[in-house]
């Protein structure tokens, strides 16, 4: 049912050519809300040989682990993480459970559902890796607004808060 900006309903027989739906007040019309808890952790979040990486960043965003590692050295030589040979850093995103990882001594690492990454990217430089990690934090911290179901507009005359 259509409504005016002031909340009153449009009469059924009134033309609706200039009707603009009301923006959702909870998300300000974006359809998204930032509700995920973000925790920065002091360890690498993936790669079994991460102890050989000189660059590590691990962020828990709600039920997602975002891990960026790089500058991997083996036998004193800097190694590429994959083809092409000039990519030395990578970000990977993993789904986590709402349970602490076994043996983590309370550091905040959550148990990973599967180490098959949901998302990720590789980079040539530490600066690109830092920017990429931030990009994935922002991507996974946003949820569809529960009030407007992600549309950005009031769906009914009542908005569930």
C-alpha positions as CSV (number, residue, x, y, z in Angstrom):
1,X,0.0,0.0,0.0
2,X,1.5,3.4,-1.0
3,X,1.9,6.3,1.5
4,X,2.8,10.0,1.5
5,X,6.1,11.2,3.0
6,X,4.1,12.2,6.2
7,X,2.9,8.6,6.6
8,X,-0.7,9.1,5.5
9,X,-1.9,6.6,2.8
10,X,-2.6,7.7,-0.8
11,X,-6.2,7.4,-1.8
12,X,-6.7,4.5,-4.3
13,X,-8.1,6.8,-7.0
14,X,-5.3,9.5,-6.8
15,X,-2.7,9.4,-9.6
16,X,0.7,8.2,-8.3
17,X,3.0,9.7,-11.0
18,X,5.0,11.9,-8.7
19,X,5.1,9.4,-5.7
20,X,8.4,9.0,-4.1
21,X,8.7,6.3,-1.5
22,X,9.8,7.2,2.0
23,X,13.5,6.4,2.8
24,X,14.0,3.9,5.6
25,X,15.0,5.9,8.7
26,X,17.2,3.0,10.1
27,X,19.6,2.8,7.1
28,X,18.9,6.3,5.7
29,X,17.8,4.8,2.4
30,X,21.0,2.8,1.7
31,X,19.4,-0.6,2.4
32,X,22.5,-1.6,4.5
33,X,23.5,-1.3,8.1
34,X,26.8,-1.7,9.9
35,X,26.1,-4.1,12.7
36,X,29.0,-6.6,12.7
37,X,31.4,-6.7,15.6
38,X,35.0,-6.1,14.4
39,X,38.0,-7.6,16.3
40,X,41.6,-7.1,15.2
41,X,43.7,-10.2,16.2
42,X,47.4,-10.4,16.6
43,X,48.1,-13.5,14.6
44,X,47.9,-14.7,11.0
45,X,44.4,-16.1,10.2
46,X,45.5,-18.6,7.5
47,X,48.5,-20.3,5.8
48,X,50.2,-23.2,7.6
49,X,53.7,-21.6,7.1
50,X,52.5,-18.1,8.2
51,X,55.3,-18.0,10.7
52,X,57.6,-17.3,7.7
53,X,55.5,-14.3,6.6
54,X,56.8,-10.9,7.7
55,X,53.4,-9.2,7.1
56,X,50.2,-10.4,8.8
57,X,46.8,-9.0,9.5
58,X,43.8,-10.9,10.9
59,X,40.4,-9.4,11.5
60,X,37.2,-11.1,12.8
61,X,34.1,-9.4,11.3
62,X,31.0,-11.0,12.7
63,X,31.1,-14.6,11.5
64,X,33.9,-14.0,8.9
65,X,37.7,-14.3,9.3
66,X,39.5,-11.9,7.1
67,X,43.2,-12.8,6.9
68,X,45.9,-11.1,4.9
69,X,49.5,-12.4,4.9
70,X,52.6,-11.8,2.8
71,X,56.2,-11.1,2.4
72,X,56.9,-14.9,2.7
73,X,60.5,-15.9,3.1
74,X,61.8,-19.5,2.7
75,X,65.5,-20.3,3.1
76,X,66.3,-16.5,3.3
77,X,64.7,-15.8,-0.1
78,X,61.4,-13.9,-0.7
79,X,58.9,-16.1,-2.3
80,X,55.8,-15.3,-4.5
81,X,52.6,-16.8,-3.2
82,X,51.5,-18.0,-6.6
83,X,51.6,-17.3,-10.3
84,X,52.3,-14.6,-11.5
85,X,55.6,-14.4,-9.7
86,X,55.2,-10.7,-8.5
87,X,52.3,-11.4,-6.1
88,X,53.7,-11.5,-2.5
89,X,50.6,-10.8,-0.4
90,X,47.0,-12.3,-0.3
91,X,43.8,-11.8,1.5
92,X,41.4,-14.6,2.1
93,X,37.9,-14.6,3.8
94,X,36.5,-17.6,5.7
95,X,33.2,-18.3,7.3
96,X,33.5,-18.9,11.1
97,X,31.3,-20.4,13.8
98,X,30.4,-18.5,16.9
99,X,32.8,-20.6,18.9
100,X,36.4,-20.0,20.0
101,X,39.1,-22.0,18.1
102,X,40.5,-24.9,20.2
103,X,43.8,-24.1,21.9
104,X,43.8,-20.3,21.2
105,X,44.2,-19.3,24.8
106,X,41.3,-16.8,24.6
107,X,42.9,-14.6,21.9
108,X,39.6,-14.2,20.0
109,X,40.2,-16.6,17.0
110,X,36.9,-18.1,16.0
111,X,36.6,-21.7,14.7
112,X,36.6,-21.8,10.9
113,X,33.8,-23.7,9.1
114,X,36.1,-24.6,6.2
115,X,39.5,-23.3,5.0
116,X,38.1,-23.1,1.4
117,X,38.0,-19.4,1.1
118,X,34.8,-17.5,0.3
119,X,36.6,-14.6,-1.2
120,X,40.1,-13.3,-1.7
121,X,42.7,-11.5,-3.7
122,X,46.4,-11.3,-4.2
123,X,48.6,-8.2,-4.4
124,X,52.1,-7.1,-5.3
125,X,52.8,-4.7,-2.4
126,X,52.1,-4.2,1.3
127,X,50.2,-1.0,0.5
128,X,47.9,-2.9,-1.8
129,X,47.5,-5.7,0.8
130,X,46.5,-3.1,3.5
131,X,44.0,-1.5,1.2
132,X,42.6,-4.8,0.1
133,X,42.2,-6.0,3.7
134,X,40.2,-2.8,4.5
135,X,38.1,-3.4,1.4
136,X,37.1,-6.8,2.7
137,X,36.4,-5.6,6.2
138,X,34.0,-3.0,4.7
139,X,32.4,-5.6,2.4
140,X,31.7,-8.1,5.2
141,X,30.7,-5.7,7.9
142,X,27.6,-4.5,6.1
143,X,24.3,-6.4,6.4
144,X,21.0,-6.0,4.7
145,X,18.8,-3.6,6.8
146,X,16.3,-5.6,8.7
147,X,13.8,-2.7,8.8
148,X,13.4,-2.3,5.0
149,X,14.8,-5.7,4.0
150,X,17.6,-4.1,2.0
151,X,15.4,-2.0,-0.3
152,X,16.2,1.4,1.4
153,X,12.5,2.3,1.5
154,X,9.7,2.0,4.0
155,X,7.8,-1.2,3.1
156,X,4.8,-0.8,5.4
157,X,3.4,1.9,7.7
158,X,5.4,0.2,10.5
159,X,9.1,-0.2,10.6
160,X,10.4,-3.0,12.9
161,X,13.3,-1.8,15.0
